[in-house]
Amino acid sequence: MSEVLVQRRDDGIAVLKLNRPHALNSIDRAMTRALRTAIGELERDRSVSVLVVAAEGDRAFSTGIDLKERQRLTDEEAAVFRAEELFPMYREFDRRTKPAVAAVFGHTLAGGFELALSCDLIVAADDTVFGLPEVKWGIIPAAGGCRKLPALIGHARAKELILTAGTISAGEMLGMGAINRVVPRGSELEEALELAGRIAANAQSAVRGAKRAIDEGVDAPAACDFDISVANDCYASKERQANIATFGASR
């Protein structure tokens, strides 16, 4: 079973779905590889103008990196995965030229929230709970959370959410301007497709040009490299290792 499903539609929209509902769509090595492949293929596909990123299941869009799998990796294996697969996947998604709309629901946490933040627009079901709880595990939201969330909601609010490892509702996120729409549960994909259709109806050279102008004004690659450097320092700490072990034992 593929961990990422891709549907190309006739209207220039491609729907990319996370497909590990039994594991709350947590991102393991197989999903990371599948996402990289799908992102590259959709970026090159001239018939695709807009991406919609969604998920299978009814409990979570994604809870982030699969910590159970990470526990089974040696430190060396984990370091290779992060450097050669995980962070490159997020970079490649960030650098795509085509706009993307996220359709999220339920638990949208950690790396799952960062995947949504990598999209240009976010439509959230009214039951969505957002959070970046990485500091509980001795790491930081290094795949964009520390850069993108402050740009959306301000440094003070972002620091409160990240440093307390708290969660926040879809309604609160909408009020802060971090997401675009909140809709009844079950209609988030339909709403995301409607937005994507409106984008696809425009001149794509101009759409991509506007996206690039906005993105490059607020998101410097050097900042991404800095986040990853800090994350690597955290990942090497004994405190992080103990916290991950505790988390795994509690599930």
N, C-alpha and C positions, 0 to 999 in steps of 0.2 A: 504493500500500500504506500503510495506516495505521500510524503509529509507536507507537500505543497501542491495544491491544485491550481491549474491555470485554465481559465475559460476565455477564449477570444470571441468577442461578439462582432456582429456586422456593423455596429455603429462607431467603430474605432476605439471602443473601450475593452480593456482586458481586466478580468477579475482574478486576483491572486489570493488564494485562501490558505491560511495555516490549517493543517489537518492532523493535529494530535489531540483531539478533544478528550481522550482518556487521560492525558497528562496535562490538562488545562492549557494545551497548545504551548507548553514550555519549549524552548528552543534548544534542541540537542545538536550534536554534530551533523546528523543526517539532515535535519531541517536546515541548518546553516548552509550546507552544501547545495541543497535543493533551492533555497532562496537565491543564492548567488547565481546558479544556473538560470533560474527563471528571470531574475532581474536583467541579466545580460541579454537573454534572448528577447525579452520584451523591449529592451532599449534599442535593439537592432531591427526589430520588426517594424517596417514602415507602415503596416496596416493598423498599428496601435498608436493612438494619440494620447490616451489617458489611462492610468491605472487606478483600480479600486482595490484596496487591501482589506480583506475581511478574514473571517475565521469560521470553521465548523464548530459545532457544539452549542451548549446553552449555558455554560458556567463562566467561561473566560475567553476573552479575545486572546490574551496570552499573559502568563505570569512571569515571563522572562526566561532567563537561562535555566536549563534543566540542572538543578543543583544535585539531584540524585546521580545523574550521569557524571557530573564533575567530581563527586566524591570517589568515583571508581577510577578516576584518572590519576596517574602519577603527577607530581609537580611539573616534570618535564613535558609530559603529554599535554597537560593543561596549558602550559606556556606556549607550546607550539600551536595548539588549537586557537588560543586567543590571538596570537600574532599573525598566523597564516590563514585563518579562516573566519573567526568571529568578527574581529574589528574590520578586516577587509570587506566583509559582507555589509556592515553598516556604512562604511565609506562609499562602497559602490552604490548603495541605495541612495545615499545623500547626493552623490554626484550625477545621478541620472538627469537627463534633460527633460523628460516627460513628466508632467504633473501627476500627482497621486492624491487620491482621497481615501482616508481611512474610515472604515465602518466598524466601530468598536462597541463592546457590550461587556457586562459582567466585570470580572477582575481584569484590569488592564494595568499591569504592574511591571516595574523594573524594566528589563530589556524589551518587554512587550509594549510598555508605554513609550519607550524610546523609539521603537519601530513606528508607532503611530506619530510621534513627534517628527519623524523623518519624512512623513507625508506633508503635503502642502495644505490640505484641509482635513479636518476631523469631524465626522458625524458620530455622535454618541447616543446609544440607547439610554433611557432614563434610569436604568439600573446600573450604569457603569460606575465603577470605583477605580479611581486613578491613584497611583502611588509610585514612589521611587524609594523602596525600603532598603537599598543596598548597604547603608551604613550599619544595619543590624547584623550583617554578615561579614563586616570588616572590609568592605570594598566601597567603591563609589559608582554612581551612574556615569560610566565613562564612554558610553556609546551615544552621547549627545545630550543626556538629561541635564548635566551641569551647565551646558551652554545654551540649550534651546529653551528650557523652561524659564530661566530668568529673563530672556528676551521677550517672552510672551506675557508673563505675569509680574515681572519686577523682581529685583534681587531679594527684597525682604521676604516676600511671600514664598519665593522659590527656596530660599534658605530654610525657612520654617518647615516646609514640606520635606525637604531632603534631609536636613539635620535631625529632625524628630522621627524620621522614617514613618511619617503619618500617611493617611489617605484622604482623599477629597472626592466629593460627589461630582457627577456630571453637571448638575445645576450650578454648583460653585465655580467649576471650571469655565462654564459658559459666561458667568458673570464677570470673571476675570479676563475674558477675552482670549483664553487659551484654546478654545475649540469653537467650531462654527455653528453647530446645531445640536440640540437635544431633542430626540423624538421618542415616541413610545417603543418599548421593547418589541423587537420583531420587524420594525420598519426601517432600521438603520441602514441596511444594505440598499433598499429601494431608494431612500433619500440620497445616499452617496452616489448611486447610479444616476439619479436626476441631476445632481451637481456636476458629475463627470460629463454627462451629455451636454450640458450647457457650455462646459469648457471645450469639449470636442467640436462644438459647432463653430468655434471661432478660428481665425487664421492661426495655424499652429506655429508658424515661424515667429509671430508676435507673442503668442502665449509663452513659448519657450524663452524668448528674449526677455519678457517681463519677469518670468520666474528666475532667470539667471541674474537679472539686475537686482532683484530683491534678495535672493540668496547670498550673492557675493557681497552685498552690503552689510550683512549681519552675521555671516558665518565664515570665519577665516580658517583655512586648513591648519595653520599653526596652533590654533586653539584646540583643535581635535587632537593633534599630536601631544599637546601638553596634558590633556585629560588622560590619555592612554598611559603616559609616563607616570602620572600620579597613581593611576589604577594599578599599574604593575608593582609599584612600591607597596601598595596596600595588599596586593595579592600575595606577596612574599612574606607577609607578617604571620607570626604564630597566632595572633589574636584572630585573624581571618580564618585560619585553618580550624581553630577551636569552635568558632561560631558556625561555620558551615557544617561541621560534624554534629553540633547540637541541633541545627535546623533539620538535618536529614533524619536524625533519630526521632524527631517529634512528629514526622509525617507518617 
